[in-house]
């Protein structure tokens, strides 16, 4: 009866995951960390409200775990400067 709500919530989470993936692949550290925090927060809200089924919960938990592990050492200090990016 309320399947449209599940697709809307899943679509919302998918938009966050897509943005997270794009920012990570473009090496936007701050934006990537903000997206991960947003995904964790929104996932928690939807899970507490009972709007996700078990399959969705497992999928988004695994995405959060995956990106948390990838971002563990994701900081500005780890960025390496190429000798070609320096001013001549």
BAVEXMI-661833 format. One line per 10 residues: their letters; for each residue x, y, z of N, C-alpha, C. Coordinates in Angstrom, 3 decimals, decimal comma, m for minus. Example, Ala and Ser with C-alpha at 12.3 -4.5 7.8 and 13.67 -1.06 7.14 Angstrom:
! residues 2
AS = 13,190/m5,690/7,800/12,300/m4,500/7,800/13,200/m3,300/7,800 | 12,850/m2,250/7,080/13,670/m1,060/7,140/12,900/0,030/7,870
//
This chain:
! residues 88
XXXXXXXXXX = 0,812/m1,197/0,000/0,000/0,000/0,000/0,857/1,264/0,000 | 1,941/1,265/0,767/2,801/2,442/0,852/4,133/2,216/0,153 | 4,134/1,466/m0,926/5,384/1,178/m1,631/6,006/2,438/m2,225 | 5,182/3,442/m2,529/5,748/4,681/m3,068/6,633/5,378/m2,047 | 6,364/5,203/m0,755/7,213/5,797/0,281/8,577/5,121/0,314 | 8,602/3,811/0,168/9,870/3,107/0,169/10,718/3,526/m1,017 | 10,118/3,637/m2,183/10,914/4,042/m3,345/11,410/5,476/m3,198 | 10,612/6,331/m2,566/11,034/7,720/m2,345/12,208/7,772/m1,363 | 12,124/7,004/m0,280/13,211/7,006/0,699/14,461/6,365/0,122 | 14,283/5,290/m0,636/15,444/4,651/m1,261/16,070/5,599/m2,270
XXXXXXXXXX = 15,252/6,313/m3,022/15,763/7,275/m3,989/16,550/8,377/m3,282 | 16,058/8,815/m2,153/16,750/9,848/m1,376/18,123/9,354/m0,928 | 18,186/8,134/m0,418/19,461/7,572/0,008/20,384/7,346/m1,184 | 19,838/6,915/m2,305/20,652/6,697/m3,498/21,261/8,006/m4,010 | 20,530/9,099/m3,911/21,066/10,401/m4,314/22,268/10,766/m3,448 | 22,175/10,498/m2,153/23,286/10,796/m1,250/24,481/9,905/m1,585 | 24,227/8,613/m1,824/25,312/7,678/m2,157/25,982/8,090/m3,468 | 25,195/8,488/m4,451/25,745/8,922/m5,737/26,621/10,154/m5,563 | 26,134/11,122/m4,804/26,912/12,343/m4,539/28,190/12,006/m3,785 | 28,082/11,108/m2,819/29,236/10,655/m2,043/30,275/10,019/m2,955
XXXXXXXXXX = 29,835/9,143/m3,825/30,745/8,467/m4,755/31,425/9,470/m5,696 | 30,657/10,408/m6,236/31,226/11,406/m7,151/32,249/12,298/m6,446 | 31,925/12,742/m5,258/32,867/13,592/m4,521/34,126/12,831/m4,147 | 33,987/11,572/m3,778/35,159/10,760/m3,444/36,023/10,528/m4,675 | 35,393/10,236/m5,810/36,173/9,974/m7,018/36,840/11,240/m7,553 | 36,280/12,405/m7,231/36,888/13,672/m7,639/37,826/14,227/m6,574 | 38,022/13,452/m5,502/38,961/13,813/m4,448/38,546/15,060/m3,668 | 37,218/15,277/m3,539/36,711/16,393/m2,740/36,529/15,900/m1,308 | 37,555/16,054/m0,497/37,586/15,456/0,828/36,482/15,961/1,757 | 36,370/17,266/1,905/35,384/17,820/2,831/33,964/17,458/2,414
XXXXXXXXXX = 33,670/17,589/1,124/32,337/17,265/0,625/32,034/15,780/0,808 | 33,023/14,936/0,604/32,840/13,492/0,772/32,513/13,155/2,219 | 33,234/13,755/3,141/32,981/13,506/4,558/31,599/14,027/4,970 | 31,201/15,163/4,440/29,873/15,706/4,731/28,784/14,782/4,182 | 28,993/14,259/2,983/28,018/13,345/2,385/27,894/12,066/3,206 | 28,997/11,540/3,688/28,962/10,338/4,507/28,197/10,601/5,802 | 28,444/11,741/6,418/27,730/12,096/7,649/26,233/12,229/7,370 | 25,877/12,829/6,230/24,473/12,975/5,853/23,827/11,609/5,613 | 24,554/10,715/4,950/24,040/9,367/4,693/23,799/8,627/6,006 | 24,752/8,701/6,918/24,594/8,033/8,218/23,395/8,590/8,987
XXXXXXXXXX = 23,254/9,903/8,978/22,159/10,547/9,708/20,811/10,163/9,107 | 20,691/10,307/7,791/19,414/10,020/7,129/19,060/8,540/7,214 | 20,056/7,670/7,070/19,828/6,233/7,209/19,291/5,932/8,603 | 19,904/6,508/9,617/19,456/6,304/10,993/18,027/6,766/11,206 | 17,689/7,910/10,629/16,327/8,436/10,759/15,308/7,509/10,096 | 15,619/7,077/8,879/14,691/6,211/8,146/14,583/4,829/8,796 | 15,690/4,337/9,313/15,681/3,038/9,987/14,844/3,117/11,266 | 15,014/4,179/12,039/14,253/4,351/13,279/12,755/4,507/12,999 | 12,426/5,123/11,876/11,027/5,327/11,513/10,410/4,076/10,889 | 11,227/3,056/10,654/10,721/1,809/10,081/10,392/1,893/8,605
XXXXXXXXXX = 11,053/2,798/7,889/10,749/3,000/6,479/11,640/2,198/5,534 | 12,553/1,401/6,090/13,439/0,583/5,266/13,193/m0,889/5,554 | 13,202/m1,702/4,503/13,085/m3,141/4,724/14,478/m3,711/5,026 | 14,548/m4,977/5,352/15,820/m5,594/5,757/16,873/m5,547/4,650 | 16,448/m5,776/3,428/17,390/m5,745/2,304/18,003/m4,352/2,146 | 17,180/m3,321/2,257/17,668/m1,946/2,160/18,602/m1,618/3,318 | 18,256/m2,075/4,521/19,109/m1,819/5,680/20,491/m2,432/5,486 | 20,518/m3,678/5,026/21,808/m4,343/4,804/22,619/m3,621/3,730 | 21,964/m3,220/2,656/22,656/m2,547/1,554/23,274/m1,226/2,015 | 22,493/m0,381/2,664/22,994/0,935/3,062/23,983/0,846/4,226
XXXXXXXXXX = 23,803/m0,112/5,118/24,818/m0,320/6,163/26,152/m0,680/5,533 | 26,111/m1,568/4,531/27,367/m1,967/3,886/28,009/m0,791/3,154 | 27,214/0,106/2,557/27,759/1,296/1,903/28,424/2,197/2,930 | 27,775/2,375/4,084/28,338/3,223/5,136/29,648/2,629/5,644 | 29,674/1,331/5,873/30,900/0,663/6,340/31,996/0,785/5,291 | 31,639/0,576/4,027/32,611/0,656/2,925/33,245/2,044/2,843 | 32,416/3,082/2,848/32,956/4,433/2,727/33,658/4,895/3,998 | 33,225/4,427/5,151/33,926/4,769/6,392/35,344/4,226/6,349 | 35,485/2,988/5,865/36,816/2,383/5,743/37,668/3,127/4,720 | 37,070/3,508/3,588/37,815/4,233/2,549/38,260/5,606/3,029
XXXXXXXXXX = 37,435/6,238/3,857/37,723/7,608/4,291/38,526/7,670/5,586 | 38,916/6,532/6,105/39,642/6,506/7,373/40,878/7,405/7,335 | 41,646/7,331/6,274/42,851/8,153/6,139/42,694/9,212/5,063 | 41,485/9,651/4,849/41,150/10,599/3,789/41,228/12,002/4,362 | 42,385/12,651/4,224/42,552/13,990/4,773/43,378/14,835/3,818 | 43,413/16,111/4,090/44,198/17,012/3,254/45,686/16,712/3,368 | 46,117/16,203/4,497/47,533/15,890/4,696/48,020/14,767/3,800 | 47,100/13,885/3,386/47,508/12,756/2,552/47,584/13,126/1,072 | 47,182/14,327/0,737/47,210/14,756/m0,653/48,649/15,064/m1,052 | 49,077/14,503/m2,145/50,439/14,723/m2,613/50,435/15,755/m3,727
XXXXXXXX = 51,401/16,622/m3,690/51,516/17,669/m4,695/52,466/17,194/m5,785 | 52,008/17,304/m6,992/52,835/16,933/m8,125/53,837/18,034/m8,398 | 55,018/17,654/m8,869/56,012/18,687/m9,169/55,560/19,567/m10,325 | 54,599/19,095/m11,110/54,099/19,876/m12,238/53,042/20,885/m11,823 | 52,511/20,757/m10,598/51,497/21,690/m10,145/52,098/22,929/m9,485 | 53,405/22,902/m9,260/54,059/24,047/m8,666/54,247/25,163/m9,710 | 54,240/26,385/m9,240/54,436/27,530/m10,155/55,886/27,578/m10,610 | 56,051/27,941/m11,837/57,405/28,026/m12,421/57,970/29,405/m12,177
//
